[in-house]
């Protein structure tokens, strides 16, 4: 279950029970759901300054600070799960999975990276929800004896700071090559915001979700696995937008980046118009990657 409802003072998410899969509530009835939704609205939203202070306390082991951070962002989970409704999971399961992602975000959030908690948490919430949906879909035809192994491996992939190699997984779970090949289709292809991008010493996927640091050029160069970005460039932008963004960030493999003036001369429009289009395209790319 998702939370404990025993008194007015105990409407907070029970983070330990949630992570352990336990609860003092045995059945999630409509009444329980209504009470939960009402309790979520009663929690006060917090400022970014408060987020920073709470994050510091969480790093020191404060459960009170952790619960406050989580409860202040329960609305975010409810907002996000709307797009996952009707895809195979019940509302209570969506809430639980979303809250698990929120808890994970509260535990790992680092305010020194100048990212708002809601931005950081949204990734973890969506990742938790998508993982649950993927698992439900893929495990339908999986033999029961393999299901637990797959869940364990996916948990391992989720928690590792760097994406483990095939050899690491095989050694940790004592798998033969033949066994590994059979379970590959069921393994999560997910990445943590904190995992290092392949080929880069310092960059992480956080760059894709941070408004001020998003850079199409560096993203393509740093991580060949992010082919999705190139797909968006080719399918979600019109010809002028695509031309401008490729010229501005040297994505067309030319000798150098084009200036606003260069592009304005080529297209016969003002430099300010080029700048506005570039700004609009970057926003569009962030939104597409953030979905």
Secondary structure, 3 states (H helix, E strand, C coil): CCCCCCCCCCCCCCHHHHHHCCCCCCCCCHHHHHHHHHHHHHCCCCCHHHHHHHHHHHHCCCHHHHHHHHHCCHHHHHHHHHHHCCCCCCHHHHHHHHHHHHHHHHHHCCHHHCCCHHHHHHHHHHHHHHHHHHHHHHHHHCCHHHHHHHHHHHHHHHHCCCCCCHHHHHHHCCCCHHHHHHHHHHCCCCCCCCCECCCCCCCEHHHHHCCCCCCHHHHHHHCCCCHHHHHHHHHCCCHHHHHHHHHHCCCCCCCCCCCHHHHHHHHCCCHHHHHHHHHHHHHHHHHHHHC
